[in-house]
Every structure is written in C-alpha cells, then in structure tokens.
Amino acid sequence: MYKPTVTSSLLGLNRRQLLKVGGAAVLTTPFVSRAWAATTEINMLAWYGHGEADVVAEYEAANNVKFVPKYYAGGDNMLALIAQSPPGTYDLILSDAEFVQQLNAAGYIEEMNPADYPLDDMLHEDFSQFPGHWADGKMYSMILRGGHLGVSYNKNSVTAEEAESYACFWKPELQGKVGHFDWHLPTLGQMSLYDGNGADLWNLNDDQWAKVQETTMNLRPQVGGFFDYGGTFNGLKNGEMQAMVGIGDWITGVLEKDGAPVASVIPKEGGIQFTESYSIGKGSEKAEEAKKFIQYMMSPAGQVKSAQMAAYPGFCVTNAGRAALIEADMAEATRSHQIDGDPQDPITLIKEGRIHYRDIPQQQSLEDWNDFWSEYKSA
Amino acid sequence: MAAPFSQTRESPMSSKPEQRPNLYALTWRLPIIFWQLIFFVGPVLFMVAMSFFLVKNYRMTEAFEFVNWSRMLTRGFFWDSYWYTLFIATVSTICAMCIAFPAAFTLAFRASEATRRWAIFLLIIPFFTSYLVRTFSWFVILSESGVVNAVLGYVGLGPYTMLNTHFGTLVGYMTLTLPLVVILQTVTMSNIDKNLIEAAHNLGCSPLRTIWQVIIPLSKTGLIIAAIFCFILSFGDFVAPFYLGGSQEPTLPILILDTTKSGQQWPRAAVVAIMMMVTLFAIAFTGIALAYRKGKGAK
C-alpha cells in the first residue's frame, strides 16, 4: 500500500532531513555567533563626522572592526563625558589640541610610542612636538588634522579686499547680518587678534582683557544671531548671515563645495588654528586596535579621508598625506589651498606667523570668558 | 451651667458614619502618587541639592556652598535673560489668546457639531509631528529668500528680516502653543449654556457686549487655564528662541545650555532652573486662584 512521505514544503525536504538540517543549524549557531562576535568594537569619543562611514567604512571592512562613536560638541563636553564614565570606556579619543593637557593631567589617556607614527614626515616642525601633546618627554596625543578660523563671508556682500581685516565685520551694510558661532573661545580669540594682541592673544592682562571686551561689545549692534553647527550652515546658505565670526573653512568649505558664494580667509591681523588629535583612552582593552587605526589615519590614505571628511574638512598634516590628496582630489587640494606655493597654504600661513594655535585663556578662567559671552549675548 | 464639652455626648443620629480607609480606591491612587514622587518630587529635590554642589575637574562634587546662587543672581546677564523671558512669554500668551479667540468663538458658536469635531481633530494633528521639525520648516517660509518675502516681493514690498528676530521667536511660540490654546478655548466656550447668550440678545445686549459680559465671564476658568498653559510652554521653550530667534536675546533655557556648555556648570544651571520653576509656580498658582475665584454675588 502506498504510504505518502511526510514532507516539509521547505525546499522539498522530508521531515527527517529537515530535522537534521535544523539540528545542525542550531548546533552551529554558537560558532556562527562567535564568528560575528570576532568583529572588534572600538569605542570612539569624537567630534561629529569622525566615526561616519565616509571616514571609517573602508577601514572597518578591511580590519573586521566596528567603530561605536560617541559624539560631543566642545572640549568641556568631552572632558565631562570622560569624567563621568568608568576608566576604559573610550578606546579612542579625538580631542582639540588645547584640551590634551587636561586629558593627560586627569590621567585619561595612555602614553604613546612616537616611533609608531610618522613624526618625521610632518608638514610643519611644530606638528612633531605639538604644544600640550608631550609631557616630560613623553607623547600622549597624535596630531591628525587642522583648520583655520578667520573671516568667513558671502562674496556677494564682502569683497576679498574687505575680508583682509576683521574690520569688515563692522561694515555698515552688514548690520544685523553678522553671525556668531555660539562659542566664546574662537570669537574672543579673533577679537583679541583684532586688538593687536598677536601671539599673546590668549595671554591677556586685565587691561587687554577689558579692551577685548569693549571691542566685542562694539560689534554687538552688527550681530544677527548666535548659532550652533546647523544654524551656522543655514544662516550662511540662505543668506540671512553675510559674514560669520569664529569659523573658517570647516564650515564654508562644505558650503563652497555645494556651490554657495562663501569663502574664508585669514585676515592681516592673523587667524586661529583648531587642531584635532587622537589619543588612546586610559585602561582601554583595545589599545592595540586603536593604535592601528591612528596609524591608518596618519597614512596617506587616512589623511585623504580626513581632508575629504563630509562633516567638515581639515587639512593634512603629513607630506605624504598632502601628496596623496593632490593626486586623489586635486579640486579639493586647490580649494583648500593645500598646494605648495599657494599664498593661503595653511602651512605657509603658520610659517609666516599669521596663525596662532587655539588655546584657553591664560590669565582669566574659562568661566570669566563664558560669563562675558553671556553678557554679550544678552546686551 | 453648661456641661463641660468633655462630658457632652453626641446623639447617635448626629454622629458621622465611621470613615473606613477604602483600600480599593487607595490602590488606584498609589501609581500616580509614586509617579509624582519618583519623576517629579525626587528630581526637584535633587536639583535643589545640586544647586549647592561644586564642579571640580569637570566633575560634580557634593558640597553645601552658596557660591552658585551668589554667582548667578548677582550677574546682570541672568536678570536680563530673566526679564526678557518673562516679557516674551507674556507677549506670546497675549498673542496666542487674541489669535485663538475668534477661531475658538467661531468653532464654538457658529460651526456645526461635525465641523467642530473635525476642526479639533485637525488641530491635534500638528502634535503628531516633531516640534523641532515644524520649527525648521519656518526657515523655508521666513527666510529672506523664503515664501513670505517672495509673495511680498510681487507687490513691491520687502524683503523683511524675520528669522533671528523677536518676531521669529514669537512665530515659533505660536507654532508650539496656538493649536492647544484654540482647543482649550473651543472646548470651554462650547460648554456655555446657549440659552444665556440668547437671553442676552433678547434683553438687547449687543454682540460685543455679549462677548464681554456673558461669554468671557462664563468661560473665565478655561481661558485662564489656556493662558497658563501657553505661558508655561513659552517660558520653558528652548527651540523657538534658539533656532528662530537666533539666541537674541538669550532666554533662560538658552542660558541653562550656555552654563552647562562651559565648564559643565550643572549646579549653576540648576540655579537658573529653580528660578524658572519658582516663577512658573507663582504664576500658575496665581492664575488658578484667579480662575476659580467666585465673582461678586456668586453663591
């Protein structure tokens, strides 16, 4: 008598075969999971953009790692996040250079071996021993990239000649059209430069500090608003703001690529450099992986990724990185003046003494500066 | 001689029935009590305690110092922000109440029941979307190259600066509060006994006088509650003054952000927050007392 076989509709397997396949799948699942788990997660604390796909995707695929970024806005915010987390929470810390000293003083970062990084290929000698990155002859942070802050303006209402001085912010036609990136440090630094403090822009005595406050207050009637990252973009893009204090190519560069008639220049009074550096978190169990990634970011390929970062551009710090950028993306190298002989070449500007590294106030506290900033905003 | 009260015996008829705790009713009340204790009273107490803490190396340390209070309350920028926030929230409340009233009046007295239901449903819809998204949409409308200026341009007007101004802030506040105020006013006025309005008409009361002397007094409670909600929402809003007002001048919520951004001064931000809460308590308490106060001749 014909006895029909009980089959599963799935792939035409009979029940016994299905059970075998199912059993095998169940038994091998732990091994499959373990294979997936082999992807190493690296916790990154950084400004927005550094852990995004355009920067890290290639590296992740090639090295079976996964970055878990935690983004912050501002060095204070970064220090607070680390202070409130258990040791070893962050494997990789991207910091503004002026905060590295504080990271080190608080014992949040590991010592690094200089031999692991291309310190002999830096575009400027300062980058090999960047201020604050070294303590007692030991290295604690590796400079990754930088950017310059100067006069950012709309080319339709400010000429290139006018933009050669911070005085253009006081142009009568710009009343209500001058915007601020809502952070006291870059703006007050620029006002200090405008007051002629030059290299001592952060080291102000009482009289100089009073003068900087007076100059800044004089600018208040020109100001049309105080903006965060997104608001700064919008303000310049939709024309509400025709000039911006406290920013540079890191904002206008993105808009310029998008076709907006904006630009940033370093005026005759000088500009400020923001510098971003990588450190390895104290107590990290993935220090080796973190070191490997920093080495990648310092390689020509990594430097190109950094220079092209979608969130905001930054300039290369190594000779090999710059050469790779020129070869890979001449348009970006030209736009950002990363060409030898360009008068606005960031390295040339540093060598000419027109650029000053961003720092924190030397004779006042950050709170004093912030309190004045609040007064200024409510004036 | 009157007997001492201790010897007075109440008659069984006059004694109140014995009040037994109703465990069933209490059980239903407990969740809201716990909720308030955990999510309101607890955090408020912690915030008050935090205002006396100190920040050392970007980390809060427990202390009992008045330095945060003295530092904030002696600064001009704090009081500038305080009075500005109070002023702009008051203007927002007046605007919202005035704009909402004709709409609510029409819905309550002129529209059919079905129309009113649909209108209230449509007024609820904005709450389905993020307030931040609705705020950002104003960028397209209010910017100098935006829709409003484009339309004004056709008749030879403008362009006018509307973003990053007090006007921009008010537009944001209206986005947040106006639907709610219209709903509250409509519901309140819908509950007025129509016979009273007809009686006023029959007695020769003009329409305007009917509004002033019949409708507004009868809907006083609801109108005040709507105004209180509008004020509270405007007073504590960060989004509109920051994104549409361009932080000029900073309101108290913006000051809280600024204070925490630099040096992680959460204790000083707590001082600002407590001052905001005290102000809102005072205004809400006064408003509610006013709303439920019985008028002259009321029984």
Interface residues (C-beta under 8 A of the other chain):
Chain A: A73 G74 D76 N77 L79 A80 A83 Q84 A106 G176 G179 D182 W183 H184 V223 G224 G225 F226 F227 D228 G231 N234 G235 N238 G239 E240 L366 E367 W369 N370 D371 W373 S374 E375 K377 S378 A379
Chain B: N57 Y58 R59 R75 G76 F77 D80 S81 Y84 F139 S143 E144 S145 G146 T161 L163 N164 F242 Y243 G245 G246 S247 Q248 E249 P250 I254 L255 D258 T259 K261 S262 G263 Q264 Q265
